[in-house]
């Protein structure tokens, strides 16, 4: 198994769920930037509903790779294809080393890595590392019309958004991987038993 290297200041995403309108522009921008075929997504927007009449509530969740501090996908990769970038703490992938075993897709509690069946290689959100290298923002962040997404060092995002959490009702226990994500959650996303909502 690959060694998981500690990174003291990983970068990650801020998601303002209070501002998100579920338009899926971020999802489309990510799909376009990564030239993904039908059936593949690196960022996915899902809608949920909670409560019952006369007090129902809805919320949207825009999720991609959480660039976890202790990523399960890196820990199980037998080929060293999935690794932590030492410069910014993001989880990256080396296609040339990938053997398509899907250990990472099974280990990730967020079900993020995607096996591209036509290539038999896993692909994933890389935080738009190439765009950031030339001073641009990740495609999803730049595209959001509500400015509900941001990306940067987690040790800066968390103090800037003290209301933020890294776990909501539709996500698994964050304690196992310590995701680099900050969510300004809607109350409905923190409690109850949410059900998928098809819009």
C-alpha positions as CSV (number, residue, x, y, z in Angstrom):
1,X,0.0,0.0,0.0
2,X,1.1,3.6,-0.7
3,X,2.3,5.7,2.2
4,X,0.0,8.5,3.2
5,X,2.1,11.6,3.7
6,X,1.1,14.2,6.3
7,X,0.4,17.6,4.9
8,X,0.0,20.4,7.4
9,X,-1.8,22.9,5.2
10,X,-3.8,21.2,2.4
11,X,-6.0,23.1,0.0
12,X,-9.6,22.4,-0.4
13,X,-13.1,23.7,-1.2
14,X,-15.5,26.1,0.5
15,X,-19.1,25.5,-0.4
16,X,-21.8,28.1,0.6
17,X,-24.9,25.9,0.7
18,X,-26.9,28.9,1.8
19,X,-26.1,30.6,-1.6
20,X,-26.4,27.6,-3.8
21,X,-29.4,27.5,-6.1
22,X,-28.8,24.1,-7.6
23,X,-28.2,25.4,-11.1
24,X,-25.5,22.9,-11.8
25,X,-23.3,25.4,-13.6
26,X,-20.3,24.1,-11.6
27,X,-21.0,20.6,-12.6
28,X,-21.2,21.6,-16.3
29,X,-18.1,23.7,-16.1
30,X,-16.1,20.8,-14.5
31,X,-17.5,18.3,-17.1
32,X,-16.5,20.7,-19.9
33,X,-13.0,21.5,-18.6
34,X,-12.2,17.8,-18.2
35,X,-13.9,16.8,-21.5
36,X,-15.9,14.1,-19.8
37,X,-18.2,11.8,-21.8
38,X,-21.8,11.2,-20.9
39,X,-22.1,9.2,-17.6
40,X,-19.0,10.7,-16.0
41,X,-18.8,13.5,-13.5
42,X,-16.0,14.8,-11.2
43,X,-18.3,17.4,-9.6
44,X,-21.9,16.4,-8.9
45,X,-24.8,18.6,-7.7
46,X,-27.5,16.7,-5.9
47,X,-30.7,18.0,-4.4
48,X,-32.5,16.7,-1.3
49,X,-35.7,17.3,0.7
50,X,-36.5,16.9,4.3
51,X,-39.5,17.4,6.5
52,X,-43.1,17.1,5.6
53,X,-46.0,19.4,4.8
54,X,-46.5,22.1,6.0
55,X,-42.8,22.4,6.9
56,X,-40.7,20.8,4.1
57,X,-37.2,22.0,3.3
58,X,-34.8,21.5,0.4
59,X,-31.1,21.9,-0.1
60,X,-28.4,21.2,-2.7
61,X,-25.0,19.7,-2.3
62,X,-22.2,20.4,-4.8
63,X,-19.5,17.7,-4.2
64,X,-16.2,16.8,-5.8
65,X,-13.0,15.4,-4.4
66,X,-12.6,16.6,-0.8
67,X,-8.8,16.4,-1.0
68,X,-8.8,14.7,2.4
69,X,-6.0,15.2,4.9
70,X,-5.7,11.4,5.3
71,X,-7.3,10.1,2.0
72,X,-8.4,6.5,1.9
73,X,-7.9,6.4,-1.8
74,X,-4.1,7.1,-1.4
75,X,-3.8,4.5,1.3
76,X,-5.1,1.6,-0.8
77,X,-3.6,2.4,-4.1
78,X,-1.2,-0.5,-4.8
79,X,0.5,1.2,-7.8
80,X,1.2,4.6,-6.2
81,X,-1.0,6.2,-8.9
82,X,-3.0,8.2,-6.4
83,X,-0.9,10.5,-4.3
84,X,-0.8,13.7,-2.3
85,X,0.8,16.6,-4.0
86,X,3.4,17.8,-1.6
87,X,3.1,21.5,-2.6
88,X,-0.6,22.1,-2.0
89,X,-1.9,18.9,-0.3
90,X,-4.4,18.1,-3.0
91,X,-5.0,14.5,-4.0
92,X,-3.6,13.8,-7.5
93,X,-3.5,10.9,-9.9
94,X,-0.9,9.5,-12.3
95,X,-2.6,7.9,-15.2
96,X,0.5,6.2,-16.4
97,X,0.8,4.3,-13.1
98,X,-2.9,3.4,-12.8
99,X,-3.8,-0.2,-13.3
100,X,-7.6,0.3,-13.1
101,X,-8.0,-2.0,-10.1
102,X,-10.7,0.4,-8.6
103,X,-9.4,0.0,-5.0
104,X,-9.6,3.8,-4.7
105,X,-13.1,4.0,-6.0
106,X,-14.2,1.4,-3.4
107,X,-12.2,2.9,-0.5
108,X,-13.3,6.5,-0.9
109,X,-16.2,7.1,1.5
110,X,-17.4,9.9,-0.8
111,X,-17.4,7.6,-3.9
112,X,-15.4,10.2,-5.8
113,X,-12.8,8.6,-8.0
114,X,-14.3,7.5,-11.4
115,X,-13.1,4.5,-13.5
116,X,-13.2,5.6,-17.1
117,X,-14.2,2.3,-18.6
118,X,-13.1,3.0,-22.1
119,X,-9.5,3.7,-20.8
120,X,-9.6,1.3,-17.8
121,X,-8.0,4.2,-15.9
122,X,-9.3,6.0,-12.9
123,X,-9.8,9.8,-13.2
124,X,-10.7,12.4,-10.5
125,X,-11.0,16.0,-9.6
126,X,-7.5,17.4,-9.2
127,X,-8.6,20.8,-8.0
128,X,-7.8,22.1,-11.6
129,X,-4.1,22.1,-10.7
130,X,-3.1,23.2,-14.2
131,X,-5.4,26.2,-14.1
132,X,-4.2,27.1,-10.6
133,X,-0.6,26.9,-11.8
134,X,-1.2,29.8,-14.1
135,X,-3.1,31.9,-11.6
136,X,-6.7,30.9,-12.5
137,X,-9.4,29.4,-10.2
138,X,-10.8,25.9,-10.5
139,X,-13.4,25.8,-13.3
140,X,-16.3,25.1,-10.9
141,X,-15.3,28.0,-8.7
142,X,-15.0,30.4,-11.6
143,X,-18.3,29.4,-13.2
144,X,-20.6,29.6,-10.1
145,X,-23.0,32.5,-10.7
146,X,-23.8,32.7,-7.0
147,X,-20.1,32.6,-5.9
148,X,-21.0,29.7,-3.7
149,X,-17.7,27.9,-4.3
150,X,-14.1,28.9,-3.3
151,X,-10.8,27.1,-3.2
152,X,-7.7,27.7,-1.1
153,X,-5.7,26.7,2.0
154,X,-8.0,25.0,4.5
155,X,-6.2,26.8,7.4
156,X,-7.4,30.1,5.8
157,X,-10.9,29.0,4.7
158,X,-11.9,27.7,8.1
159,X,-11.2,30.8,10.0
160,X,-12.7,32.9,7.3
161,X,-15.9,30.9,7.6
162,X,-16.2,29.9,11.2
163,X,-19.8,28.8,10.7
164,X,-18.5,26.1,8.3
165,X,-18.6,22.3,8.9
166,X,-17.0,19.4,7.1
167,X,-19.9,17.0,7.5
168,X,-23.6,17.2,6.7
169,X,-26.4,14.6,6.9
170,X,-25.8,13.3,3.3
171,X,-22.1,12.7,3.8
172,X,-20.3,9.9,5.7
173,X,-18.4,10.4,9.0
174,X,-15.7,12.9,8.3
175,X,-13.5,11.7,11.1
176,X,-12.0,8.9,9.1
177,X,-10.4,11.0,6.3
178,X,-10.5,14.6,7.5
179,X,-11.9,16.1,4.3
180,X,-10.5,19.5,3.2
181,X,-13.9,21.1,2.8
182,X,-15.8,23.8,4.5
183,X,-19.6,23.9,4.2
184,X,-21.8,26.8,5.2
185,X,-24.7,24.4,5.7
186,X,-28.4,25.0,5.5
187,X,-30.2,23.9,8.7
188,X,-32.0,21.2,6.7
189,X,-28.7,19.6,5.7
190,X,-27.6,19.2,9.3
191,X,-30.6,17.2,10.6
192,X,-33.4,14.9,9.7
193,X,-33.5,12.1,7.1
194,X,-33.0,13.8,3.7
195,X,-34.4,12.1,0.6
196,X,-33.1,12.6,-3.0
197,X,-35.1,15.2,-4.9
198,X,-35.3,15.0,-8.7
199,X,-35.6,18.4,-10.2
